[in-house]
Structure formats: C-alpha cells, structure tokens
Amino acid sequence: MPSIACRHQPPKGGRLTSTSRTVTRATNAQAKRSITVTIKITPNDKGNPPGKLADAELHFAEGPLDGLKLIGFGIWERRSGSGRNVTFPARQYNVNGERRSFALLRPVVDVTAQNKLREMILEAFQEYEAQAAIAS
C-alpha cells in the first residue's frame, strides 16, 4: 500500500494567498517520487453565496503535472455552524429538469484519499487566516 507524507513549507515572498506542501509518494522501498503542490487560497470577500469562505486551487510544480493547476475547490462554513467543509470540483448538468453534479476528482479505490486532500486544503486556509490576521 502506498504511503503519503506531507511536509509543510512556508509561503515564498510573504504572499498571503498560498501555502506550499511537498507530497512524497513511495510505491515501494526503492521507488520514490516527489510532487510539490501549492494550495492557493482566494478569499470570498463578497460573502456571496452565503457560507462560502474561499476558493482553493492546487498548483503543481514538479512531475508530469508541472505547470498545471486544478481549480474548483470551495471552502465553506458548515450549515450547523461548527467547522468547515471543502467541496471538490464538479460539473453540473440537468436531467429531466433535475440538477445533478458529476465529481471531477474521485478516489480510485480508497475513499479516505479525498479526506487527506480535504485536510490539506483546510490547513492551508487556517494558515491563510492566521497570516491575514497578522497582516491587518
């Protein structure tokens, strides 16, 4: 079973909009690949829709995804008021007048893989909030 380890790196240039993390994935003892992913946070200053705190993007800096970004993540305040949630990129469509969505980023096998990414995005948003509080 592959293992994933995350190491936090502080943002470069004092930018408040991103957090950089290095994710190393080992498929066996000899083969290791490293991918640097920058999580870019864009706050929802307009407050519309209600409850949406920010958008997030994943910027890839190494490997086969170098120079690409994955957009469409949303950071939301939970309706119950306790905690936050991350929505993943999805395509919306209509069937017989009913609105549905198709998830664009899905786990291959292990559903907990999404939870790891969700936690990384929430951590990046917490760091963004802390840096924004210091800057103001």
Secondary structure, DSSP 8 states (H G I E B T S, - for coil): --EEEEEEE--GGG-SSEEEEEEEEESSSS-EEEEEEEEEEEE-TT--STTEEEEEEEEE-SGGGTT-EEEEEEEEE-TTSSSEEEE--EEEEEETTEEEEEESS--SS-THHHHHHHHHHHHHHHHHHHHHHHH-
